[in-house]
Amino acid sequence: MDLSFTAEEVEFREEVRGFLAENLSSRLSDKVKTGKRLNKADFEEWHALLNGQGWLASHWPRAFGGTEWTPVQKHIFEEECCMASAPRVVPFGVNMLGPVLIKFGSPAQQQFYLPRILDGTDWWCQGYSEPGAGSDLASLKTRAVRDGDHYVVNGQKTWTTLGHYADWMFCLVRTDTECKPQAGISFLLIDMKSEGISVQPIVTLDGEHEVNEVFFDDVRVPVENLVGEENKGWTYAKYLLTYERTGIAGVGFSTSALASLKRIAGLQMKNGRPIAQDPLFAARLAQAEIDLMAMRTTNLRVISAAAAGAAPGPESSMLKLKGTQIRQELNDLSRRALGPYAMPFASEAFDEGYNEAPIGPDYAAPVAVQYFNNRKLSIFGGSNEIQRNIITKMILGL
């Protein structure tokens, strides 16, 4: 298997670098680099920039406004964006719902929703997890009962990322309670402005309001908002999760984090010399870099196989497991290198325009937030414990 990039792929990397250098504003990249709080307008600015270039929907067919990039091109693009400190693409509309609608949606749904995802008219959130139904998603209890031309929805979703910004939610609901759990689930598109929906913030360990609880109290959803067939939502959910887990190894994020860590370790002093020269710290740093190099190679193998048409196997679970461990290790090492400067900052220090004197060096600002926020990495997208079970079953047959 040849893991080297072709001349065309090297040329594509240069094209991406040139685009980022010319179009990514220093305001946005500085906010990402220094850990400032990104608001909805920041994400909309980035999405609009990519959409104007035709690069927002990297894995959509061209007929729907996508790029039809190869897996390798997508990997290159994501890696370069991370290294340039670009904001992430908010995945819910373009990376998750879009492919489901393209595969399973009606022509009317495709014609209405897909252009609105691309031009930013609609912001989407994901209605999957519930209290007691996270990794065991099939046990969800949010109920949708058919009433004429509508479904009446009652229940609760939790950990709804950016739900306070969302115009719409794609939501898993139970439409049949008499069959096995996976067979009684449907996939609904729900207008977040509907009467009976309430959104309550959840403030996470890093002090941020990123996720929410969403409550449904007799919410009426038109039957035309059902994607595909009733009670077939589990099939669509699994298809969507393949896109959620695409790139979940976070090679680009870890590469960027490693560069930041090396900078910190070279500047922070311990016993009169840079902490990078401390033997115990240097050993952990070297091991993290070795692990990242190995994971990058494995990631390229999976990408190469995908480009040749192979379906992802247990390698995707291995990448998710190892990738999240490496990112958390890099966050931990950055925190340890900074010592007291890695203490959480006042929340307002992460707002654009905050003018108070910084606490410690500028590179210290995002470390605490990143450390606490990224504790979630080993949980979302299928917890690492679940990934171990998948690996055990698929490789060992246990």
C-alpha positions as CSV (number, residue, x, y, z in Angstrom):
1,M,0.0,0.0,0.0
2,D,1.5,3.3,-1.1
3,L,1.0,5.9,1.6
4,S,2.9,8.7,-0.2
5,F,0.9,11.6,-1.7
6,T,0.6,11.9,-5.4
7,A,1.8,14.9,-7.3
8,E,-1.9,16.0,-7.7
9,E,-2.5,15.7,-3.9
10,V,0.7,17.7,-3.2
11,E,-0.6,20.3,-5.6
12,F,-4.0,20.3,-3.9
13,R,-2.3,20.8,-0.5
14,E,-0.6,23.9,-1.9
15,E,-4.0,25.2,-3.2
16,V,-5.6,24.8,0.2
17,R,-2.7,26.6,1.9
18,G,-2.9,29.4,-0.6
19,F,-6.6,29.7,-0.1
20,L,-6.3,29.8,3.7
21,A,-3.4,32.3,3.6
22,E,-5.4,34.7,1.3
23,N,-8.9,34.3,2.8
24,L,-8.8,33.2,6.4
25,S,-8.9,36.5,8.4
26,S,-6.3,37.1,11.1
27,R,-9.2,37.9,13.4
28,L,-10.7,34.5,13.1
29,S,-7.4,32.6,13.2
30,D,-6.2,34.6,16.3
31,K,-9.5,33.8,18.1
32,V,-8.9,30.1,17.5
33,K,-5.2,30.2,18.3
34,T,-5.7,32.1,21.6
35,G,-8.8,30.1,22.7
36,K,-11.2,33.0,22.4
37,R,-14.9,32.2,22.4
38,L,-16.3,31.7,18.9
39,N,-19.9,32.9,18.4
40,K,-22.5,32.0,15.8
41,A,-21.4,34.9,13.6
42,D,-17.8,33.6,13.5
43,F,-18.9,30.1,12.3
44,E,-21.3,31.7,9.8
45,E,-18.4,33.8,8.4
46,W,-16.2,30.7,8.0
47,H,-19.0,28.7,6.4
48,A,-19.8,31.4,4.0
49,L,-16.2,31.7,3.0
50,L,-15.9,28.0,2.3
51,N,-19.3,27.9,0.5
52,G,-18.2,30.8,-1.7
53,Q,-15.2,28.7,-2.7
54,G,-17.4,25.7,-3.2
55,W,-15.6,23.8,-0.5
56,L,-18.1,23.6,2.3
57,A,-19.7,20.2,1.5
58,S,-16.6,18.2,0.9
59,H,-18.3,14.8,0.5
60,W,-21.5,15.8,-1.2
61,P,-22.0,15.0,-4.9
62,R,-21.4,17.9,-7.2
63,A,-25.1,17.7,-8.3
64,F,-26.0,18.9,-4.8
65,G,-23.3,21.6,-4.5
66,G,-20.5,19.4,-3.1
67,T,-16.9,18.9,-4.0
68,E,-16.8,15.1,-4.4
69,W,-13.3,15.2,-2.9
70,T,-11.5,12.0,-2.4
71,P,-10.9,10.8,1.2
72,V,-7.2,11.9,0.8
73,Q,-8.2,15.4,-0.3
74,K,-10.6,15.7,2.6
75,H,-7.8,14.6,5.0
76,I,-5.4,17.2,3.5
77,F,-8.0,20.0,3.8
78,E,-8.8,19.2,7.4
79,E,-5.1,19.0,8.3
80,E,-4.3,22.3,6.7
81,C,-7.3,24.0,8.3
82,C,-6.1,22.9,11.8
83,M,-2.6,24.0,11.2
84,A,-3.9,27.4,10.0
85,S,-6.0,27.8,13.2
86,A,-9.2,27.9,11.2
87,P,-12.6,27.4,12.9
88,R,-14.0,24.0,12.6
89,V,-16.9,23.4,10.2
90,V,-20.0,22.9,12.4
91,P,-20.9,19.4,11.3
92,F,-24.6,18.9,12.0
93,G,-26.1,20.2,8.8
94,V,-23.4,19.7,6.2
95,N,-21.5,16.6,7.5
96,M,-24.3,14.7,9.1
97,L,-27.8,15.6,7.9
98,G,-26.8,16.4,4.4
99,P,-25.5,12.9,3.4
100,V,-28.6,11.4,5.0
101,L,-31.0,13.6,2.9
102,I,-28.9,12.9,-0.2
103,K,-29.2,9.1,0.4
104,F,-32.6,8.7,2.0
105,G,-34.5,12.0,1.7
106,S,-37.3,12.8,-0.7
107,P,-36.7,15.0,-3.7
108,A,-38.8,17.7,-2.0
109,Q,-36.6,17.5,1.1
110,Q,-33.4,17.6,-0.9
111,Q,-34.5,20.6,-2.9
112,F,-35.7,22.5,0.1
113,Y,-33.1,21.8,2.9
114,L,-29.8,21.1,1.1
115,P,-29.4,24.6,-0.4
116,R,-30.4,26.2,3.0
117,I,-27.6,24.2,4.7
118,L,-25.0,25.4,2.2
119,D,-26.0,29.1,2.3
120,G,-26.4,29.2,6.1
121,T,-30.2,29.9,6.1
122,D,-30.7,27.0,8.5
123,W,-28.6,25.9,11.4
124,W,-29.1,22.3,12.5
125,C,-28.6,20.4,15.8
126,Q,-28.6,16.7,16.5
127,G,-31.4,15.1,18.6
128,Y,-29.9,11.7,19.5
129,S,-28.7,11.4,23.1
130,E,-31.2,11.3,26.0
131,P,-30.8,10.8,29.7
132,G,-30.2,7.1,29.9
133,A,-29.7,6.7,26.1
134,G,-26.3,7.8,25.0
135,S,-24.0,5.0,23.9
136,D,-27.0,2.8,24.2
137,L,-28.9,4.9,21.7
138,A,-31.5,2.3,20.9
139,S,-33.0,2.7,24.3
140,L,-34.2,6.2,23.5
141,K,-37.7,7.1,24.8
142,T,-38.7,10.3,23.1
143,R,-42.1,9.4,21.6
144,A,-43.8,10.5,18.4
145,V,-47.4,9.5,17.9
146,R,-49.2,9.9,14.6
147,D,-52.1,12.3,14.7
148,G,-53.5,12.9,11.2
149,D,-51.0,14.8,9.1
150,H,-48.7,15.4,12.1
151,Y,-46.6,13.5,14.7
152,V,-47.0,14.6,18.3
153,V,-43.6,14.5,20.0
154,N,-43.0,14.3,23.7
155,G,-39.7,13.6,25.5
156,Q,-36.2,15.0,26.2
157,K,-32.9,15.2,24.4
158,T,-29.6,16.1,26.1
159,W,-26.0,17.1,25.2
160,T,-27.5,19.0,22.3
161,T,-24.5,20.8,21.0
162,L,-25.2,24.4,19.8
163,G,-28.9,23.7,20.1
164,H,-29.4,27.3,21.4
165,Y,-28.3,28.5,17.9
166,A,-30.2,26.0,15.9
167,D,-33.2,26.6,13.6
168,W,-33.9,22.9,13.1
169,M,-33.1,19.6,14.7
170,F,-32.8,16.2,13.1
171,C,-34.2,13.9,15.7
172,L,-34.6,10.2,16.5
173,V,-38.0,9.4,18.0
174,R,-39.8,6.2,19.0
175,T,-42.8,5.5,16.8
176,D,-43.3,1.8,17.7
177,T,-43.0,0.4,21.2
178,E,-44.1,-3.2,20.4
179,C,-41.0,-4.3,18.5
180,K,-37.4,-4.6,19.3
181,P,-35.8,-1.2,20.2
182,Q,-33.9,-0.7,17.0
183,A,-36.9,-1.4,14.8
184,G,-39.3,1.2,16.2
185,I,-37.3,4.4,15.6
186,S,-38.0,7.1,13.1
187,F,-36.0,10.1,11.8
188,L,-37.8,13.5,12.0
189,L,-36.9,17.0,11.0
190,I,-38.2,19.4,13.7
191,D,-38.5,23.1,13.5
192,M,-36.9,24.5,16.7
193,K,-39.4,27.4,16.7
194,S,-42.3,24.9,17.2
195,E,-44.6,25.5,20.1
196,G,-43.8,23.2,23.0
197,I,-40.0,23.1,22.5
198,S,-37.8,24.5,25.3
199,V,-34.0,24.7,25.4
200,Q,-32.2,24.7,28.7
201,P,-28.4,25.4,28.8
202,I,-25.9,22.9,30.3
203,V,-22.7,24.6,31.5
204,T,-19.8,22.2,31.2
205,L,-16.6,21.7,33.2
206,D,-14.8,24.3,31.2
207,G,-17.4,26.9,32.1
208,E,-18.9,27.1,28.6
209,H,-22.4,26.9,27.3
210,E,-22.0,24.7,24.3
211,V,-24.5,21.9,25.0
212,N,-28.2,21.9,26.1
213,E,-31.2,19.9,27.2
214,V,-34.2,20.1,24.8
215,F,-37.7,19.3,26.0
216,F,-40.6,18.4,23.8
217,D,-44.1,18.9,25.1
218,D,-46.8,17.9,22.6
219,V,-44.8,19.3,19.7
220,R,-46.6,18.9,16.4
221,V,-44.3,17.9,13.5
222,P,-45.7,17.6,9.9
223,V,-45.6,14.1,8.6
224,E,-43.8,15.4,5.5
225,N,-40.8,16.0,7.8
226,L,-40.3,12.3,8.2
227,V,-37.1,11.2,6.4
228,G,-37.5,7.9,4.6
229,E,-39.9,5.4,6.1
230,E,-41.4,5.2,9.5
231,N,-39.6,2.9,11.9
232,K,-36.5,2.8,9.6
233,G,-34.7,5.6,11.5
234,W,-32.1,3.3,13.0
235,T,-30.8,2.5,9.5
236,Y,-30.5,6.3,8.8
237,A,-28.9,6.9,12.2
238,K,-26.2,4.3,11.6
239,Y,-25.5,5.8,8.2
240,L,-25.2,9.3,9.7
241,L,-22.8,8.0,12.4
242,T,-20.4,6.9,9.7
243,Y,-20.0,10.5,8.8
244,E,-19.9,11.7,12.5
245,R,-16.9,9.3,13.0
246,T,-15.2,10.4,9.7
247,G,-12.0,12.1,10.8
248,I,-12.8,11.5,14.5
249,A,-9.2,10.5,15.1
250,G,-8.5,14.2,14.9
251,V,-5.0,13.9,13.3
252,G,-5.1,17.6,12.2
253,F,-6.1,18.8,15.7
254,S,-3.4,16.6,17.4
255,T,-0.8,17.8,14.9
256,S,-1.7,21.4,15.7
257,A,-1.8,20.7,19.5
258,L,1.6,19.0,19.3
259,A,3.2,22.1,17.7
260,S,1.6,24.3,20.4
261,L,2.8,22.0,23.1
262,K,6.4,22.0,21.8
263,R,6.3,25.8,21.8
264,I,5.1,25.9,25.4
265,A,7.6,23.3,26.5
266,G,10.4,25.3,24.9
267,L,9.4,28.6,26.7
268,Q,8.3,27.4,30.1
269,M,11.2,27.1,32.6
270,K,11.8,24.5,35.3
271,N,14.9,24.6,37.5
272,G,16.5,27.2,35.2
273,R,15.9,25.4,31.9
274,P,13.1,24.8,29.5
275,I,10.7,22.1,30.7
276,A,11.2,20.3,27.4
277,Q,14.6,19.4,28.7
278,D,13.2,17.7,31.8
279,P,13.8,14.0,31.3
280,L,10.4,12.8,32.5
281,F,8.5,15.4,30.6
282,A,10.6,14.9,27.5
283,A,9.9,11.2,27.6
284,R,6.1,11.7,27.8
285,L,6.3,14.3,25.0
286,A,8.3,11.9,22.8
287,Q,5.9,9.1,23.4
288,A,2.9,11.3,22.5
289,E,4.7,12.3,19.2
290,I,5.5,8.6,18.4
291,D,1.9,7.6,19.0
292,L,0.7,10.5,16.8
293,M,3.1,9.4,14.0
294,A,1.8,5.8,14.2
295,M,-1.8,7.0,14.2
296,R,-1.2,9.2,11.2
297,T,0.2,6.2,9.3
298,T,-2.8,4.1,10.3
299,N,-5.2,6.9,9.4
300,L,-3.6,7.2,5.9
301,R,-3.9,3.4,5.5
302,V,-7.7,3.7,6.2
303,I,-8.0,6.7,3.9
304,S,-6.1,4.8,1.2
305,A,-8.4,1.8,1.6
306,A,-11.5,4.1,1.5
307,A,-10.2,5.7,-1.7
308,A,-10.0,2.3,-3.2
309,G,-13.6,1.6,-2.3
310,A,-13.1,-0.5,0.9
311,A,-15.6,-0.1,3.7
312,P,-14.2,1.0,7.1
313,G,-13.7,-1.9,9.5
314,P,-12.5,-2.0,13.1
315,E,-9.8,0.5,12.2
316,S,-12.3,3.4,12.6
317,S,-12.9,2.3,16.2
318,M,-9.1,2.0,16.8
319,L,-8.6,5.4,15.4
320,K,-11.3,6.9,17.5
321,L,-9.9,5.3,20.6
322,K,-6.3,6.1,20.1
323,G,-7.0,9.5,18.6
324,T,-8.9,10.8,21.6
325,Q,-6.3,9.4,24.0
326,I,-3.5,11.2,22.1
327,R,-5.4,14.5,22.1
328,Q,-6.2,14.3,25.8
329,E,-2.5,13.4,26.5
330,L,-1.3,16.5,24.6
331,N,-3.8,18.7,26.5
332,D,-2.6,17.2,29.8
333,L,1.1,17.8,28.9
334,S,0.3,21.4,28.0
335,R,-1.4,21.9,31.3
336,R,1.5,20.3,33.2
337,A,4.0,22.5,31.3
338,L,2.2,25.7,32.3
339,G,1.9,24.9,36.0
340,P,-0.2,27.6,37.7
341,Y,-0.8,29.5,34.4
342,A,-3.0,26.5,33.4
343,M,-5.6,27.5,36.1
344,P,-9.0,28.3,34.6
345,F,-9.3,31.9,33.6
346,A,-12.2,34.2,34.3
347,S,-14.9,33.4,31.8
348,E,-15.0,36.9,30.3
349,A,-11.3,36.6,29.4
350,F,-12.4,34.5,26.4
351,D,-14.7,37.1,24.9
352,E,-13.5,39.1,21.9
353,G,-12.5,42.6,23.0
354,Y,-11.5,41.7,26.6
355,N,-8.9,44.3,27.5
356,E,-7.7,43.3,31.0
357,A,-4.1,42.3,31.4
358,P,-3.6,38.6,30.6
359,I,-2.8,36.2,33.3
360,G,0.5,34.7,32.3
361,P,1.8,34.4,28.7
362,D,-0.6,34.6,25.8
363,Y,-0.1,31.0,24.9
364,A,-1.5,29.9,28.3
365,A,-5.0,31.3,27.7
366,P,-6.7,28.4,25.9
367,V,-5.0,25.5,27.7
368,A,-7.4,25.1,30.7
369,V,-10.5,25.4,28.5
370,Q,-9.1,22.8,26.0
371,Y,-8.1,20.4,28.7
372,F,-11.5,20.4,30.4
373,N,-13.6,20.5,27.2
374,N,-11.7,17.7,25.6
375,R,-12.5,15.3,28.4
376,K,-15.6,14.7,26.3
377,L,-13.6,13.3,23.3
378,S,-13.5,9.8,24.7
379,I,-17.3,9.8,25.2
380,F,-19.0,11.3,22.2
381,G,-19.3,9.6,18.9
382,G,-19.5,6.3,20.7
383,S,-17.6,6.0,24.0
384,N,-14.1,4.5,24.1
385,E,-15.5,1.6,26.1
386,I,-18.0,0.9,23.3
387,Q,-15.2,1.1,20.7
388,R,-13.2,-1.5,22.7
389,N,-16.3,-3.8,22.5
390,I,-16.5,-3.2,18.7
391,I,-12.8,-4.0,18.2
392,T,-13.1,-7.2,20.4
393,K,-16.1,-8.4,18.4
394,M,-14.9,-7.6,15.0
395,I,-11.3,-8.8,15.4
396,L,-11.5,-11.5,18.1
397,G,-15.0,-12.6,17.4
398,L,-15.8,-12.5,21.2
